[in-house]
Amino acid sequence: MKKVISILGILFLILVVSIFFNELSLMIELNTMVLPSISELIIIFLIITVLLFTSSKKIFFQSHSINDKGDDMNTENNMLLRTIPVNDIDNVVTKINQKRDEIYNLIEKVSKELEVSIKCIKSSSIDTSTWVTCSVSNNEDTYKSKDANVIIVIESKPFHEYDVIIGLEINTSNYQKTFEKIIEFNENDIKEILEILISENGKIKYKPKRYSDSTMIFWREKNKLIKKYDEEFDIFKVFPLNLLFLPIIILIEIAKGIYTLINGRKSYFKVSMGRPNYEPRDLAKLDSWQTVIMQIASKKEALINELQVKLSQLNIDEENFSVEIEKIWYWGVNGKEEREQLACIFKRGYVFVHIYAYGDDLYVGWDANLNYATWEEYKVSDGYTNGSVRNIELFSIRPTWNQVNEYDLDDTNFLLETVHTYLIQSIKRIMKENEIDQEIDFSIVRESRKDVLNAEKPKKDHRSKFKRLS
């Protein structure tokens, strides 16, 4: 019914405007030109204003926002968010991390099917960028080899039809090519890329499915904001009708401008994608401590478990405090190395406990860090809700650098001193039970607090995202 009303309204507007221009042309021919009356202008203006909010501007945004209790944000009581709500279900970071893991697993699967030896590594969930790199080395003889690699960067386009976007750079011995705004990336794409990397000539003939923001590149898909078209009819966007109705479009834009001027652009509703329940990391090292205890390697798990239990019994707000085992990996001289560390996090303070067995001996140490990184919101787009004249703004998140202060330093000092005290207690108990007679220096290696507090925001890296990872 609303579609029919919108179409009839548009046709009525076309009729009114055509009559107006016919009368105008007739008055010009008869040299009896008379300006329209104020009442006629008011009627035309009202018609245009009504059509503005019943046809072409009837926009529906799909809302992904939840507040801290998981409720829908489209209520009168939630006019503006004061903090970024936690959303562990479908926030942009979770989505791109899932795509990263999918790509990484597919690369390993396809490389086994093709019997290709690869060196593949992916970013961790707490990195400020999300990526996968894969390199192939084809040794032809003792003195000559060909190296080829692909760098895959996964980014988000929140509130859009394609909300996970792929960018990649392929490097072979003779060629290099970059592809942006890829909207489909699956097993067939990975197989084609790996075949390019191991090919003799290294020619890059890969043609992924991509979108374009430019109207000039009309053969590619557009990545539009998510809308519900079931109640929207916009004849002004249909080519070539939009050229025929150019005068009407101009009048509508004038009416829109006058309305905005009168009512302002105040945002009544702020829709946020939410953030994960952890922060990105940009760490500055503070204090540290380490030692080697002889003949107690078998007590490694007992020491870790005891430390976890003691820390978990601290009466601290769970939202700001966590103790978890983290897996870390890196490329060593013999390939990919994986280790585990106990991550103790309190607000912006991080203490990583390292307990590793070397033969019969046990290495025990920790390092404390302050985190400069945090999430910030940025506006993706804005518009109007259905039929009403309320503004709505769409927000997503991205990592940013934020200076630490004395209170952040106090939190970190509390955390590192607590971890160190509990670690000393556990080590002394285990040594006494196992009759280990060894002198251990429990003195903490202190670093300058002044340097951490006076740190400046790093300068923006103007290199491409692929160069930063190469």
LOVEXMI-913953 format. One record per residue (C-alpha): residue number from 1; residue in one letter; x, y, z. Coordinates in steps of 0.2 Angstrom, whole numbers. Each point is the difference from the previous one (the first is absolute). Layout:
REM LOVEXMI-913953
+-------+-------+-------+-------+-------+
! torvo ! semar !    xx !    yy !    zz !
+-------+-------+-------+-------+-------+
!   NUM !     A !     X !     Y !     Z !
...
+-------+-------+-------+-------+-------+
This chain:
REM LOVEXMI-913953
+-------+-------+-------+-------+-------+
! torvo ! semar !    xx !    yy !    zz !
+-------+-------+-------+-------+-------+
!     1 !     M !     0 !     0 !     0 !
!     2 !     K !    14 !    12 !     4 !
!     3 !     K !     8 !    -4 !   -16 !
!     4 !     V !   -16 !     5 !    -9 !
!     5 !     I !    -1 !    16 !    10 !
!     6 !     S !    18 !     4 !    -4 !
!     7 !     I !    -3 !    -3 !   -19 !
!     8 !     L !   -16 !    10 !     0 !
!     9 !     G !     9 !    14 !     9 !
!    10 !     I !    14 !     1 !   -12 !
!    11 !     L !   -12 !     0 !   -15 !
!    12 !     F !   -10 !    14 !     8 !
!    13 !     L !    16 !    10 !     3 !
!    14 !     I !     5 !    -3 !   -18 !
!    15 !     L !   -17 !     6 !    -6 !
!    16 !     V !     1 !    16 !    11 !
!    17 !     V !    18 !     4 !    -6 !
!    18 !     S !    -4 !    -3 !   -18 !
!    19 !     I !   -16 !    11 !     1 !
!    20 !     F !    11 !    13 !     8 !
!    21 !     F !    13 !     0 !   -13 !
!    22 !     N !   -13 !     0 !   -14 !
!    23 !     E !    -9 !    15 !     8 !
!    24 !     L !    17 !     8 !     1 !
!    25 !     S !     5 !    -3 !   -18 !
!    26 !     L !   -18 !     6 !    -5 !
!    27 !     M !     3 !    16 !    10 !
!    28 !     I !    17 !     3 !    -8 !
!    29 !     E !    -8 !    -2 !   -18 !
!    30 !     L !   -14 !    12 !     4 !
!    31 !     N !    12 !    12 !     9 !
!    32 !     T !   -12 !    -1 !    15 !
!    33 !     M !    12 !    -8 !    13 !
!    34 !     V !    -7 !     0 !    17 !
!    35 !     L !     9 !    -7 !    15 !
!    36 !     P !    -9 !   -14 !    10 !
!    37 !     S !    -8 !     5 !    15 !
!    38 !     I !     6 !    -3 !    18 !
!    39 !     S !   -14 !   -13 !     3 !
!    40 !     E !     5 !   -10 !   -16 !
!    41 !     L !    18 !     0 !     5 !
!    42 !     I !    -4 !    -6 !    18 !
!    43 !     I !   -11 !   -14 !    -8 !
!    44 !     I !    14 !    -6 !   -11 !
!    45 !     F !    12 !     1 !    14 !
!    46 !     L !   -11 !   -11 !    11 !
!    47 !     I !    -2 !   -13 !   -13 !
!    48 !     I !    18 !    -1 !    -3 !
!    49 !     T !     3 !    -1 !    19 !
!    50 !     V !   -13 !   -14 !     2 !
!    51 !     L !     8 !   -10 !   -15 !
!    52 !     L !    17 !     2 !     8 !
!    53 !     F !    -5 !   -11 !    15 !
!    54 !     T !   -12 !   -12 !    -9 !
!    55 !     S !    10 !    -5 !   -15 !
!    56 !     S !    18 !     4 !    -4 !
!    57 !     K !     6 !     2 !    18 !
!    58 !     K !    -9 !   -14 !     8 !
!    59 !     I !    16 !    -9 !     6 !
!    60 !     F !     1 !   -15 !    11 !
!    61 !     F !    16 !    -5 !     8 !
!    62 !     Q !     2 !   -17 !     7 !
!    63 !     S !     5 !     2 !    18 !
!    64 !     H !    14 !   -11 !     8 !
!    65 !     S !     1 !    10 !    16 !
!    66 !     I !    -2 !    -7 !    17 !
!    67 !     N !     2 !     8 !    17 !
!    68 !     D !     9 !    -7 !    15 !
!    69 !     K !   -15 !   -11 !     4 !
!    70 !     G !    -2 !    -6 !   -18 !
!    71 !     D !   -16 !    10 !    -4 !
!    72 !     D !    -5 !     8 !   -16 !
!    73 !     M !     7 !    18 !    -1 !
!    74 !     N !   -16 !     7 !    -9 !
!    75 !     T !    -8 !     6 !    16 !
!    76 !     E !    -4 !    18 !     6 !
!    77 !     N !    11 !    -4 !    16 !
!    78 !     N !    15 !    -3 !   -10 !
!    79 !     M !     2 !    16 !   -10 !
!    80 !     L !    19 !     1 !     0 !
!    81 !     L !    13 !   -13 !     6 !
!    82 !     R !    12 !     7 !    13 !
!    83 !     T !    12 !   -15 !    -2 !
!    84 !     I !     3 !   -13 !   -14 !
!    85 !     P !   -11 !   -15 !     5 !
!    86 !     V !     8 !   -17 !     1 !
!    87 !     N !    -6 !   -11 !   -14 !
!    88 !     D !     8 !   -17 !    -2 !
!    89 !     I !   -12 !    -7 !   -12 !
!    90 !     D !     2 !     9 !   -17 !
!    91 !     N !    12 !    15 !     3 !
!    92 !     V !    11 !     4 !   -15 !
!    93 !     V !    16 !    -6 !     9 !
!    94 !     T !    -7 !   -18 !     3 !
!    95 !     K !    -6 !    -1 !   -18 !
!    96 !     I !    17 !     4 !    -8 !
!    97 !     N !     9 !   -11 !    12 !
!    98 !     Q !   -12 !   -14 !    -5 !
!    99 !     K !     4 !     3 !   -18 !
!   100 !     R !    18 !     1 !     3 !
!   101 !     D !    -1 !   -18 !     8 !
!   102 !     E !   -10 !    -6 !   -14 !
!   103 !     I !    13 !     6 !   -13 !
!   104 !     Y !    15 !    -7 !    10 !
!   105 !     N !    -8 !   -17 !     2 !
!   106 !     L !    -5 !     0 !   -19 !
!   107 !     I !    18 !     4 !    -5 !
!   108 !     E !     7 !   -15 !    11 !
!   109 !     K !   -13 !   -11 !    -8 !
!   110 !     V !     3 !     5 !   -18 !
!   111 !     S !    19 !    -1 !     2 !
!   112 !     K !    -1 !   -18 !     6 !
!   113 !     E !   -11 !    -4 !   -15 !
!   114 !     L !    12 !     8 !   -12 !
!   115 !     E !    15 !    -7 !    10 !
!   116 !     V !     8 !    17 !     2 !
!   117 !     S !    11 !     4 !    14 !
!   118 !     I !    -5 !    17 !     7 !
!   119 !     K !     4 !    12 !    14 !
!   120 !     C !   -16 !     7 !     7 !
!   121 !     I !    -4 !    11 !    15 !
!   122 !     K !   -14 !    10 !     5 !
!   123 !     S !    -3 !    15 !    12 !
!   124 !     S !    -6 !    -3 !    18 !
!   125 !     S !   -17 !     6 !     5 !
!   126 !     I !     7 !    14 !    10 !
!   127 !     D !    10 !     8 !   -14 !
!   128 !     T !    -5 !    17 !    -7 !
!   129 !     S !    -1 !    -7 !   -17 !
!   130 !     T !    -7 !   -17 !    -7 !
!   131 !     W !    10 !    -9 !   -13 !
!   132 !     V !     7 !   -17 !    -6 !
!   133 !     T !    17 !    -2 !    -9 !
!   134 !     C !     5 !   -15 !   -11 !
!   135 !     S !    17 !    -2 !    -8 !
!   136 !     V !     6 !   -14 !   -12 !
!   137 !     S !    19 !    -4 !    -3 !
!   138 !     N !     3 !   -10 !   -16 !
!   139 !     N !    19 !    -6 !     1 !
!   140 !     E !     6 !    -4 !   -18 !
!   141 !     D !    18 !    -3 !     5 !
!   142 !     T !    13 !     3 !    14 !
!   143 !     Y !     3 !    18 !    -5 !
!   144 !     K !   -16 !     6 !    -7 !
!   145 !     S !   -18 !     1 !     7 !
!   146 !     K !   -16 !     9 !    -4 !
!   147 !     D !   -10 !     8 !    14 !
!   148 !     A !   -19 !     4 !    -2 !
!   149 !     N !   -12 !     6 !    13 !
!   150 !     V !   -18 !     7 !     2 !
!   151 !     I !    -5 !    12 !    14 !
!   152 !     I !   -18 !     0 !     4 !
!   153 !     V !    -8 !    14 !    10 !
!   154 !     I !   -18 !    -2 !     7 !
!   155 !     E !   -10 !    16 !     4 !
!   156 !     S !   -17 !     5 !     5 !
!   157 !     K !   -13 !    10 !    -9 !
!   158 !     P !   -14 !     1 !    14 !
!   159 !     F !   -18 !     3 !    -4 !
!   160 !     H !     3 !    -5 !   -19 !
!   161 !     E !    -6 !   -14 !   -10 !
!   162 !     Y !    17 !    -7 !    -1 !
!   163 !     D !     7 !     3 !    18 !
!   164 !     V !    16 !   -10 !    -2 !
!   165 !     I !    12 !     6 !   -13 !
!   166 !     I !    16 !    -8 !    -6 !
!   167 !     G !    16 !     9 !    -7 !
!   168 !     L !    15 !   -10 !    -6 !
!   169 !     E !    17 !     2 !    -8 !
!   170 !     I !     8 !   -14 !   -10 !
!   171 !     N !    19 !     0 !    -3 !
!   172 !     T !     9 !   -12 !   -11 !
!   173 !     S !    18 !     0 !    -7 !
!   174 !     N !    -5 !    11 !   -14 !
!   175 !     Y !   -17 !     8 !     4 !
!   176 !     Q !    -9 !    10 !    13 !
!   177 !     K !   -19 !     4 !     0 !
!   178 !     T !   -12 !     7 !    13 !
!   179 !     F !   -18 !    -3 !     1 !
!   180 !     E !   -12 !    10 !    11 !
!   181 !     K !   -19 !    -1 !     5 !
!   182 !     I !    -2 !   -19 !    -3 !
!   183 !     I !   -17 !    -6 !     6 !
!   184 !     E !     1 !   -18 !    -4 !
!   185 !     F !    15 !   -10 !     6 !
!   186 !     N !    -1 !   -19 !     1 !
!   187 !     E !     9 !   -16 !    -3 !
!   188 !     N !     1 !     2 !   -19 !
!   189 !     D !     8 !    17 !     2 !
!   190 !     I !    13 !    -7 !    12 !
!   191 !     K !     4 !   -15 !   -12 !
!   192 !     E !     2 !    12 !   -14 !
!   193 !     I !    12 !    11 !    10 !
!   194 !     L !    11 !   -14 !     6 !
!   195 !     E !     1 !    -7 !   -18 !
!   196 !     I !     6 !    18 !    -5 !
!   197 !     L !    13 !    -1 !    14 !
!   198 !     I !     8 !   -16 !    -6 !
!   199 !     S !    -2 !     3 !   -19 !
!   200 !     E !    16 !     1 !   -10 !
!   201 !     N !    -3 !    17 !    -8 !
!   202 !     G !    -9 !     8 !    15 !
!   203 !     K !   -13 !     9 !   -11 !
!   204 !     I !   -14 !     7 !    10 !
!   205 !     K !   -17 !    -3 !    -9 !
!   206 !     Y !   -11 !     0 !    15 !
!   207 !     K !   -17 !     9 !    -1 !
!   208 !     P !    -9 !     0 !    16 !
!   209 !     K !   -18 !     7 !     2 !
!   210 !     R !     1 !    17 !     6 !
!   211 !     Y !   -11 !    15 !     4 !
!   212 !     S !     2 !    19 !    -5 !
!   213 !     D !    -5 !    16 !     8 !
!   214 !     S !     1 !     9 !   -17 !
!   215 !     T !   -15 !     2 !   -11 !
!   216 !     M !    11 !     0 !   -15 !
!   217 !     I !     5 !   -18 !     3 !
!   218 !     F !   -18 !    -6 !    -3 !
!   219 !     W !     4 !   -18 !    -4 !
!   220 !     R !     5 !    -3 !    19 !
!   221 !     E !   -11 !    -3 !    14 !
!   222 !     K !    -3 !    14 !    13 !
!   223 !     N !     2 !    -2 !    18 !
!   224 !     K !   -15 !     9 !     7 !
!   225 !     L !    -7 !     3 !    17 !
!   226 !     I !   -12 !   -13 !     6 !
!   227 !     K !   -17 !     5 !    -3 !
!   228 !     K !   -18 !    -8 !    -1 !
!   229 !     Y !    -7 !     4 !   -17 !
!   230 !     D !   -16 !    -8 !     3 !
!   231 !     E !    -8 !    17 !     5 !
!   232 !     E !    10 !    11 !   -11 !
!   233 !     F !    -3 !     7 !   -17 !
!   234 !     D !    12 !    12 !    -7 !
!   235 !     I !    -4 !     5 !   -18 !
!   236 !     F !    14 !    13 !     0 !
!   237 !     K !    13 !   -13 !     0 !
!   238 !     V !    -5 !    -9 !   -16 !
!   239 !     F !    10 !     5 !   -15 !
!   240 !     P !    -5 !     9 !   -11 !
!   241 !     L !   -15 !     6 !     9 !
!   242 !     N !    11 !     9 !    12 !
!   243 !     L !     6 !    11 !   -14 !
!   244 !     L !   -18 !     4 !    -5 !
!   245 !     F !    -5 !     4 !    18 !
!   246 !     L !    16 !    11 !     3 !
!   247 !     P !   -10 !    16 !     4 !
!   248 !     I !   -10 !   -10 !    13 !
!   249 !     I !    15 !    -7 !     8 !
!   250 !     I !     7 !    17 !     2 !
!   251 !     L !   -16 !     6 !     8 !
!   252 !     I !     1 !   -15 !    12 !
!   253 !     E !    18 !     4 !     5 !
!   254 !     I !    -5 !    18 !     3 !
!   255 !     A !   -14 !    -5 !    11 !
!   256 !     K !    12 !   -13 !     9 !
!   257 !     G !    12 !    14 !     3 !
!   258 !     I !   -13 !    12 !     7 !
!   259 !     Y !    -6 !   -14 !    12 !
!   260 !     T !    18 !    -3 !     6 !
!   261 !     L !     3 !    18 !     2 !
!   262 !     I !   -15 !     2 !    11 !
!   263 !     N !     1 !   -16 !    10 !
!   264 !     G !    19 !    -2 !     1 !
!   265 !     R !    10 !   -17 !    -1 !
!   266 !     K !    -2 !    -5 !    18 !
!   267 !     S !     1 !   -19 !     1 !
!   268 !     Y !   -14 !    -8 !    10 !
!   269 !     F !     5 !   -18 !    -3 !
!   270 !     K !    18 !    -7 !     0 !
!   271 !     V !     2 !   -18 !    -6 !
!   272 !     S !    16 !    -8 !     5 !
!   273 !     M !     7 !   -17 !    -6 !
!   274 !     G !     7 !    -2 !    17 !
!   275 !     R !    17 !    -6 !     5 !
!   276 !     P !     8 !   -17 !     6 !
!   277 !     N !     3 !    -2 !    18 !
!   278 !     Y !    19 !     3 !    -2 !
!   279 !     E !    11 !    14 !    -5 !
!   280 !     P !    12 !     1 !   -15 !
!   281 !     R !    18 !     0 !     6 !
!   282 !     D !    15 !    13 !    -3 !
!   283 !     L !    11 !    -4 !    15 !
!   284 !     A !    14 !     9 !     8 !
!   285 !     K !    11 !   -11 !    11 !
!   286 !     L !     2 !     5 !    18 !
!   287 !     D !     8 !   -12 !    13 !
!   288 !     S !     5 !   -18 !    -1 !
!   289 !     W !     8 !   -14 !    10 !
!   290 !     Q !     6 !   -17 !    -4 !
!   291 !     T !    10 !   -15 !     7 !
!   292 !     V !     4 !   -18 !    -3 !
!   293 !     I !    -3 !   -13 !    14 !
!   294 !     M !     9 !   -17 !    -1 !
!   295 !     Q !    -8 !   -17 !     0 !
!   296 !     I !   -18 !     5 !     1 !
!   297 !     A !    -6 !    -1 !   -18 !
!   298 !     S !   -13 !   -13 !     5 !
!   299 !     K !    -9 !    14 !    11 !
!   300 !     K !    -3 !    11 !   -15 !
!   301 !     E !   -19 !    -3 !    -1 !
!   302 !     A !    -2 !     0 !    19 !
!   303 !     L !     8 !    17 !     1 !
!   304 !     I !   -11 !     7 !   -14 !
!   305 !     N !   -16 !    -7 !     7 !
!   306 !     E !     4 !     7 !    18 !
!   307 !     L !     4 !    17 !    -7 !
!   308 !     Q !   -16 !     0 !   -10 !
!   309 !     V !   -11 !    -5 !    15 !
!   310 !     K !     8 !    14 !    12 !
!   311 !     L !    -2 !    13 !   -13 !
!   312 !     S !   -18 !    -5 !    -4 !
!   313 !     Q !    -4 !     2 !    19 !
!   314 !     L !     3 !    18 !     0 !
!   315 !     N !   -15 !    11 !     3 !
!   316 !     I !     1 !    10 !   -15 !
!   317 !     D !   -14 !     5 !   -13 !
!   318 !     E !     0 !   -14 !   -13 !
!   319 !     E !    -3 !    12 !   -14 !
!   320 !     N !    17 !     8 !     3 !
!   321 !     F !    10 !   -15 !     5 !
!   322 !     S !     4 !   -16 !    -8 !
!   323 !     V !    12 !   -14 !     1 !
!   324 !     E !     1 !   -12 !   -15 !
!   325 !     I !    12 !   -11 !   -10 !
!   326 !     E !     5 !     7 !   -16 !
!   327 !     K !     8 !    -9 !   -15 !
!   328 !     I !    13 !    10 !   -10 !
!   329 !     W !     9 !    -5 !   -15 !
!   330 !     Y !    15 !     7 !   -11 !
!   331 !     W !    12 !    -6 !   -13 !
!   332 !     G !    16 !    -7 !     7 !
!   333 !     V !    15 !    -8 !    -9 !
!   334 !     N !    -9 !   -17 !    -1 !
!   335 !     G !   -17 !     7 !    -5 !
!   336 !     K !   -15 !     5 !    10 !
!   337 !     E !     2 !     0 !    18 !
!   338 !     E !   -15 !     0 !    12 !
!   339 !     R !     1 !     4 !    19 !
!   340 !     E !   -12 !     4 !    14 !
!   341 !     Q !     0 !    14 !    12 !
!   342 !     L !   -11 !     5 !    15 !
!   343 !     A !    -7 !    17 !    -4 !
!   344 !     C !    -6 !    10 !    15 !
!   345 !     I !   -10 !    15 !    -5 !
!   346 !     F !    -6 !    14 !    11 !
!   347 !     K !    -7 !    15 !    -9 !
!   348 !     R !    14 !     7 !   -10 !
!   349 !     G !    14 !   -10 !     9 !
!   350 !     Y !     6 !   -17 !    -7 !
!   351 !     V !    12 !   -12 !     8 !
!   352 !     F !     5 !   -16 !   -10 !
!   353 !     V !     7 !   -14 !    10 !
!   354 !     H !    12 !   -12 !    -9 !
!   355 !     I !     3 !   -17 !     7 !
!   356 !     Y !     9 !   -12 !   -11 !
!   357 !     A !     9 !   -17 !     3 !
!   358 !     Y !    18 !    -2 !    -6 !
!   359 !     G !     5 !   -18 !     3 !
!   360 !     D !    -1 !    -2 !    19 !
!   361 !     D !     1 !    18 !     4 !
!   362 !     L !   -14 !    13 !     0 !
!   363 !     Y !     0 !    18 !    -7 !
!   364 !     V !   -12 !    12 !     9 !
!   365 !     G !    -2 !    18 !    -4 !
!   366 !     W !   -12 !    14 !    -4 !
!   367 !     D !    -1 !    17 !    -9 !
!   368 !     A !   -12 !    14 !     4 !
!   369 !     N !    -7 !    12 !   -13 !
!   370 !     L !   -11 !    15 !    -2 !
!   371 !     N !   -12 !     0 !   -15 !
!   372 !     Y !    -2 !    16 !   -10 !
!   373 !     A !   -13 !    -8 !   -12 !
!   374 !     T !   -19 !     1 !     2 !
!   375 !     W !   -16 !     0 !   -10 !
!   376 !     E !    -7 !    16 !    -7 !
!   377 !     E !   -16 !     3 !   -10 !
!   378 !     Y !    -2 !     8 !   -17 !
!   379 !     K !   -15 !     4 !   -10 !
!   380 !     V !    -4 !   -11 !   -15 !
!   381 !     S !   -15 !     9 !    -6 !
!   382 !     D !   -16 !     9 !     5 !
!   383 !     G !   -18 !     2 !    -6 !
!   384 !     Y !   -18 !     0 !     5 !
!   385 !     T !   -11 !   -13 !     7 !
!   386 !     N !   -16 !    -5 !    -9 !
!   387 !     G !   -13 !    13 !    -3 !
!   388 !     S !     6 !    11 !    15 !
!   389 !     V !    12 !    14 !     0 !
!   390 !     R !    12 !    -6 !    13 !
!   391 !     N !    18 !    -2 !    -4 !
!   392 !     I !    10 !   -16 !     2 !
!   393 !     E !    19 !    -3 !     0 !
!   394 !     L !     9 !   -16 !    -2 !
!   395 !     F !    16 !    -3 !     9 !
!   396 !     S !    13 !   -13 !     0 !
!   397 !     I !    17 !    -3 !     9 !
!   398 !     R !    18 !     1 !    -4 !
!   399 !     P !    16 !    -1 !    10 !
!   400 !     T !     9 !    16 !     5 !
!   401 !     W !    14 !     6 !    11 !
!   402 !     N !    -4 !     8 !    17 !
!   403 !     Q !    12 !     7 !    12 !
!   404 !     V !     2 !    -8 !    17 !
!   405 !     N !     0 !     9 !    17 !
!   406 !     E !     6 !    -2 !    18 !
!   407 !     Y !   -16 !   -10 !     5 !
!   408 !     D !     3 !   -12 !   -14 !
!   409 !     L !    18 !    -2 !     6 !
!   410 !     D !    -7 !    -3 !    18 !
!   411 !     D !   -11 !   -14 !    -7 !
!   412 !     T !    15 !    -8 !    -8 !
!   413 !     N !    11 !     2 !    15 !
!   414 !     F !   -13 !    -9 !    10 !
!   415 !     L !    -2 !   -14 !   -12 !
!   416 !     L !    19 !    -3 !    -2 !
!   417 !     E !     3 !     0 !    18 !
!   418 !     T !   -14 !   -12 !     4 !
!   419 !     V !     6 !   -12 !   -13 !
!   420 !     H !    18 !     1 !     6 !
!   421 !     T !    -6 !    -3 !    18 !
!   422 !     Y !   -10 !   -15 !    -4 !
!   423 !     L !    13 !    -7 !   -11 !
!   424 !     I !    13 !     2 !    13 !
!   425 !     Q !   -11 !    -9 !    13 !
!   426 !     S !    -3 !   -15 !   -12 !
!   427 !     I !    18 !    -2 !    -5 !
!   428 !     K !     6 !     0 !    18 !
!   429 !     R !   -13 !   -13 !     5 !
!   430 !     I !     4 !   -11 !   -15 !
!   431 !     M !    19 !     2 !     4 !
!   432 !     K !    -2 !    -5 !    18 !
!   433 !     E !   -11 !   -15 !    -4 !
!   434 !     N !    13 !    -6 !   -12 !
!   435 !     E !    15 !     4 !    11 !
!   436 !     I !     8 !    11 !   -14 !
!   437 !     D !    14 !    10 !     8 !
!   438 !     Q !     3 !    15 !   -12 !
!   439 !     E !     2 !    18 !     2 !
!   440 !     I !   -12 !    11 !   -10 !
!   441 !     D !     0 !    18 !    -3 !
!   442 !     F !   -18 !     6 !     1 !
!   443 !     S !     4 !    18 !    -4 !
!   444 !     I !   -11 !     8 !   -13 !
!   445 !     V !     9 !     8 !   -15 !
!   446 !     R !    -8 !    18 !     0 !
!   447 !     E !    -2 !    11 !   -16 !
!   448 !     S !    -3 !    19 !    -1 !
!   449 !     R !   -18 !     5 !     4 !
!   450 !     K !     3 !    17 !    -7 !
!   451 !     D !     3 !    -6 !   -18 !
!   452 !     V !   -16 !   -10 !     0 !
!   453 !     L !   -10 !    15 !     6 !
!   454 !     N !     8 !    12 !   -12 !
!   455 !     A !    -1 !   -11 !   -15 !
!   456 !     E !    -7 !     9 !   -16 !
!   457 !     K !   -12 !    -7 !   -12 !
!   458 !     P !     9 !    -9 !   -14 !
!   459 !     K !     1 !     9 !   -17 !
!   460 !     K !   -12 !    -7 !   -13 !
!   461 !     D !     8 !   -13 !   -11 !
!   462 !     H !    -4 !     6 !   -18 !
!   463 !     R !     6 !   -17 !    -7 !
!   464 !     S !   -14 !   -11 !    -8 !
!   465 !     K !    -7 !   -13 !    11 !
!   466 !     F !     9 !   -13 !   -10 !
!   467 !     K !    17 !     8 !     2 !
!   468 !     R !    -2 !     1 !    19 !
!   469 !     L !    -2 !   -19 !     0 !
!   470 !     S !    13 !    -5 !   -13 !
+-------+-------+-------+-------+-------+
